[in-house]
Amino acid sequence: MRKSKFSPEQILQALRQAEAGTVVGEICRKLGVTEATFYRWKKTYTGLDLGELRELRQLREENRRLKHVVADLTLDKAILREAVGKKW
């Protein structure tokens, strides 16, 4: 997954501006993102403070890394089973 060019602080600031009454289109224009991206941020990050947002990102990164490790080990296991199963 591609890393966001926006920091957690910038995302939360944009969401707070929208809560304060600023037009969503104007916020998106300033940040250079689409409204779909803004609403995806809103769905994902509403109700989180900065510390929770950072923790969420760290957990997602760790989960991605662990899934990659599991996939590699599963592939290695399949290769070893295939090698042992062959008759010499």
Buried (B, 14 or more C-beta within 10 A) or exposed (E): EEEEEBEBEEBBBBBEBBEEEEEBEEBBEEBEBEEEBBEEBBEEBEEBEEEEBBEBEEEEEEEEEEEEEEEEEEEEEEEEEEEEEEEE
